[in-house]
Each structure stands twice: as C-alpha cells, then as structure tokens.
Amino acid sequence: MKCALAALALSLPVLAHAVSFEAGVSSTNYGTQGDGTWYQQGLPHVLNLHTYGFSAGVTGTLYSRGSYGMDWHVDYVNLGHVSSSCDCTPIDANYSVPRQALIKQPGYNAPLATFVGNGNAQGIALTLEPWIMYGGTRFGIEAGLFPYRPSWDVSVYNWQVTEGAAPRTLAVSTPHGLQLGQVVGVSIGRGNATLSLKHYFLPTKFDETHTPALWKGANVVEFKYRF
C-alpha cells in the first residue's frame, strides 16, 4: 500500500501536466429539419438560426511523435439559443411542400395557427484529434460522440383543427432526455490558440406525446484557447 501511494504521489505532477484546461467561443448556424417542420416556407415565418455558443473542458495528448500526434478532448458544449415563429396551417394536408403554398382540400380547411418555438442544444463532446505540425502551425482532424440534451419548446396559438371547435393554445416540446449526437471537424492552430470548423449531427427522437426539434444539425466556427 505504501509503495502504491508513493507511486501515485510521484505520478501526480505528470498527470497534472498531461491534462490542460481549454475554453472556447463559437458562432453557430443551426440547420433545420426542412420545410414543414415548425415552419412553412411559403407562409409568413421567421427563423433565427444563427447564434453564439461556448465550450469548456479538458484535453491532453494520447501520443506525440515529433511532428504528429493525437489529442483527446472532453468538453461541455453549449451551441446557443435558436428560435422560430410561423403563421402556418395546422393541418399538413393543407400545405404543399413542393409548391410551397396552401392547398385547399374538400371539406374543412383550418385557419392559420401561430407557432412560436425556442430552445438550444447542449452536451458533452468526447473527441479524438489526430494532428500534424508544419512550419509551427498545427493542423488537426477531430471527431467523436456528442451525447446531448435537446431543449425545444413550442407554443401554438389559435389551434383549431376541427370545424366548430373553439381555438386552443397548445404547448409541446421535445423529450429532454439525452440523445446521442456526433461531431466532426477540422482545425488549425498555433501555440495555445486553435480555430476550428465543426459539424454537429443532432438527432432528436420523439413519440406521440413529444415533438422533434427545429434542427437536425449545426455548423460551428470556434475559437479555443488551451491553458
């Protein structure tokens, strides 16, 4: 036991040196599920898909052989807030995606409802980053898993899908449990500073009581500094 404690004590400075803190700020552009999911392109709508995010975590080097090596990263990532609004028909059969227009069906055609949604995606990025050094500049490719928590909530006003029924206000949301996303990207750095371009794949499972999020992914430009 004394030998094990002594070995651990001797290794602590090495471990402390091997792990570095890192933090970043980012510009995020969410990509939508497409026309018909929380907005209808041919009807009045607003999509706020560009936002700002941040990250913070730890990193270290798995191996280094002169001009090349591989790092690991464990980072909390907040991709930023996104929102939308739409005056849309609440009946899918009354909207044509190819024509981007309302279409009338025989019988009842519901009045437009107002959909107002907002939310964000945040999670833990678990990635590996192979890199090479050239002329003092570091080039890397980063990829890994992104278990994340989607938060997307929508209020629907003037919901009236049955003829003669009184208008209603509804509130719906995504499941707030963890979803398994992925991330892949490229980076360029010098010293402790890194600039990267990443794509986050952001699936959202849903069921009869929950809804999908507005997004299906996000493109992120991030500036990160290692301490």
C-alpha positions as CSV (number, residue, x, y, z in Angstrom):
1,M,0.0,0.0,0.0
2,K,2.8,2.4,0.9
3,C,4.5,1.7,-2.4
4,A,1.3,2.3,-4.3
5,L,0.7,5.6,-2.5
6,A,4.3,6.7,-3.2
7,A,3.9,5.8,-6.9
8,L,0.6,7.8,-7.1
9,A,2.3,10.8,-5.4
10,L,5.1,10.7,-7.9
11,S,2.7,10.5,-10.8
12,L,0.5,13.4,-9.8
13,P,2.8,16.1,-11.3
14,V,2.9,14.1,-14.6
15,L,-0.9,13.8,-14.7
16,A,-1.4,17.4,-13.9
17,H,1.0,18.4,-16.7
18,A,-0.7,16.0,-19.1
19,V,-4.2,17.5,-18.7
20,S,-4.9,21.1,-19.8
21,F,-8.0,23.2,-19.5
22,E,-9.5,24.7,-22.6
23,A,-12.3,27.1,-23.3
24,G,-13.9,28.4,-26.5
25,V,-16.4,30.8,-28.0
26,S,-18.3,29.9,-31.2
27,S,-20.5,31.1,-34.0
28,T,-23.3,28.6,-34.7
29,N,-25.6,28.1,-37.6
30,Y,-28.3,25.5,-37.0
31,G,-29.7,23.5,-39.9
32,T,-33.4,22.8,-39.9
33,Q,-35.3,19.6,-40.5
34,G,-36.8,21.2,-43.6
35,D,-39.9,22.9,-44.9
36,G,-42.9,21.7,-42.9
37,T,-41.3,21.1,-39.5
38,W,-42.1,24.2,-37.4
39,Y,-42.2,26.5,-40.3
40,Q,-43.7,26.5,-43.8
41,Q,-41.5,28.2,-46.4
42,G,-44.4,29.6,-48.4
43,L,-46.2,31.2,-45.4
44,P,-45.0,34.1,-43.1
45,H,-42.2,32.8,-40.9
46,V,-39.1,33.9,-39.1
47,L,-36.1,31.6,-38.4
48,N,-33.3,32.7,-36.0
49,L,-30.8,30.0,-36.8
50,H,-27.5,32.0,-36.3
51,T,-26.4,32.3,-32.7
52,Y,-23.3,32.1,-30.4
53,G,-22.2,29.4,-28.1
54,F,-19.3,28.4,-25.8
55,S,-17.4,25.4,-24.5
56,A,-15.2,24.5,-21.6
57,G,-13.4,21.3,-20.7
58,V,-10.1,19.4,-20.5
59,T,-7.7,18.0,-23.1
60,G,-4.5,16.0,-23.2
61,T,-2.1,14.2,-25.6
62,L,-2.5,10.5,-26.2
63,Y,0.8,10.3,-28.0
64,S,3.2,12.6,-29.8
65,R,5.9,11.6,-32.3
66,G,7.7,14.8,-33.2
67,S,5.6,16.5,-35.9
68,Y,2.5,14.4,-35.4
69,G,0.3,13.0,-32.7
70,M,-3.2,12.7,-31.3
71,D,-5.1,14.6,-28.6
72,W,-8.2,13.8,-26.7
73,H,-10.9,16.3,-25.6
74,V,-13.8,16.2,-23.1
75,D,-15.7,19.4,-23.4
76,Y,-19.1,20.8,-22.2
77,V,-20.5,22.5,-25.3
78,N,-23.5,24.9,-25.5
79,L,-24.4,25.5,-29.1
80,G,-26.5,28.5,-28.3
81,H,-30.2,29.6,-28.5
82,V,-32.3,29.2,-31.6
83,S,-35.9,30.3,-32.2
84,S,-38.7,30.4,-34.9
85,S,-42.2,31.7,-35.5
86,C,-44.7,30.9,-38.2
87,D,-48.3,31.6,-39.2
88,C,-48.9,28.1,-40.6
89,T,-51.7,25.8,-41.3
90,P,-52.0,23.2,-38.5
91,I,-53.2,20.5,-41.0
92,D,-50.4,19.0,-43.0
93,A,-52.7,18.1,-45.9
94,N,-53.4,21.9,-46.4
95,Y,-49.8,22.7,-47.3
96,S,-47.8,21.6,-50.3
97,V,-44.0,21.4,-49.7
98,P,-43.1,21.1,-53.5
99,R,-45.3,24.1,-54.3
100,Q,-44.6,26.0,-51.0
101,A,-48.2,27.0,-50.9
102,L,-51.5,26.4,-49.2
103,I,-53.8,23.9,-50.9
104,K,-57.5,23.6,-50.3
105,Q,-59.0,20.2,-49.6
106,P,-62.6,19.2,-49.8
107,G,-64.4,19.9,-46.6
108,Y,-62.9,21.8,-43.6
109,N,-59.7,23.9,-44.1
110,A,-58.4,25.1,-40.7
111,P,-57.4,28.7,-40.2
112,L,-53.7,29.5,-39.7
113,A,-52.2,28.9,-36.3
114,T,-49.2,30.8,-34.8
115,F,-46.3,28.6,-33.9
116,V,-43.6,30.1,-31.6
117,G,-40.6,27.9,-30.7
118,N,-37.3,28.3,-29.0
119,G,-34.6,26.2,-27.4
120,N,-31.0,25.0,-27.5
121,A,-28.7,22.0,-27.8
122,Q,-26.0,21.4,-25.1
123,G,-24.0,18.3,-24.2
124,I,-20.5,16.7,-23.8
125,A,-18.2,16.4,-26.8
126,L,-16.0,13.3,-26.4
127,T,-13.5,13.5,-29.3
128,L,-10.1,12.4,-30.6
129,E,-7.9,14.8,-32.7
130,P,-5.1,13.5,-34.8
131,W,-2.7,16.3,-35.8
132,I,0.4,17.2,-37.7
133,M,2.8,20.2,-37.3
134,Y,4.1,22.1,-40.3
135,G,6.1,25.3,-40.1
136,G,5.0,25.9,-36.5
137,T,1.3,25.5,-37.4
138,R,-0.8,22.7,-36.2
139,F,-3.4,21.0,-38.5
140,G,-6.0,18.6,-37.0
141,I,-9.0,16.5,-37.7
142,E,-11.4,16.0,-34.8
143,A,-14.3,13.5,-34.5
144,G,-16.3,11.8,-31.8
145,L,-19.5,11.4,-29.9
146,F,-21.8,14.2,-28.6
147,P,-24.3,13.0,-26.0
148,Y,-26.5,16.0,-25.7
149,R,-29.8,17.3,-24.2
150,P,-32.1,18.9,-26.7
151,S,-34.5,21.5,-25.4
152,W,-37.1,22.7,-27.9
153,D,-40.4,24.1,-26.7
154,V,-43.3,25.4,-28.9
155,S,-46.4,27.4,-28.1
156,V,-49.2,27.1,-30.6
157,Y,-51.9,29.8,-30.7
158,N,-55.3,29.6,-32.5
159,W,-55.2,25.8,-32.9
160,Q,-58.5,24.9,-34.5
161,V,-58.3,21.7,-36.5
162,T,-61.9,20.7,-36.0
163,E,-64.7,22.7,-37.6
164,G,-66.8,24.5,-34.9
165,A,-64.3,23.8,-32.1
166,A,-63.1,26.7,-30.0
167,P,-59.5,27.9,-30.7
168,R,-56.9,26.5,-28.3
169,T,-53.4,27.2,-27.1
170,L,-51.1,24.3,-27.0
171,A,-47.6,23.7,-25.5
172,V,-45.4,20.9,-26.9
173,S,-41.7,20.0,-26.5
174,T,-39.0,17.6,-27.4
175,P,-38.1,14.8,-24.9
176,H,-35.5,16.4,-22.7
177,G,-33.6,13.2,-22.1
178,L,-30.1,12.5,-23.5
179,Q,-29.7,12.0,-27.3
180,L,-26.6,10.6,-29.0
181,G,-25.2,13.0,-31.5
182,Q,-21.8,13.1,-33.3
183,V,-19.3,15.8,-34.2
184,V,-16.6,16.0,-36.8
185,G,-14.4,18.9,-37.9
186,V,-11.0,20.3,-38.9
187,S,-8.8,22.7,-37.0
188,I,-5.7,24.9,-37.4
189,G,-3.7,26.2,-34.5
190,R,-0.6,27.9,-33.3
191,G,0.6,27.9,-29.8
192,N,-2.3,27.5,-27.4
193,A,-4.9,29.0,-29.8
194,T,-7.0,27.0,-32.2
195,L,-9.6,27.9,-34.8
196,S,-11.9,25.0,-35.9
197,L,-14.9,24.3,-38.2
198,K,-17.1,21.5,-36.9
199,H,-20.4,19.9,-37.8
200,Y,-22.7,18.5,-35.1
201,F,-25.2,15.8,-36.0
202,L,-28.2,16.4,-33.7
203,P,-30.9,13.7,-33.9
204,T,-34.0,14.1,-31.8
205,K,-36.2,11.1,-31.0
206,F,-39.8,11.8,-30.5
207,D,-43.1,10.0,-29.9
208,E,-46.9,10.6,-29.8
209,T,-46.5,12.9,-26.8
210,H,-43.3,14.8,-27.9
211,T,-42.1,16.5,-31.0
212,P,-38.9,16.8,-33.0
213,A,-36.7,19.9,-32.6
214,L,-36.4,22.5,-35.3
215,W,-32.8,21.5,-36.0
216,K,-31.1,18.4,-37.5
217,G,-27.5,19.6,-37.1
218,A,-25.3,22.7,-36.7
219,N,-22.2,24.1,-38.3
220,V,-19.9,25.8,-35.8
221,V,-16.8,28.0,-36.1
222,E,-15.0,28.0,-32.8
223,F,-12.0,29.8,-31.3
224,K,-10.5,27.8,-28.5
225,Y,-7.6,28.5,-26.1
226,R,-5.7,25.9,-24.1
227,F,-4.4,27.0,-20.6
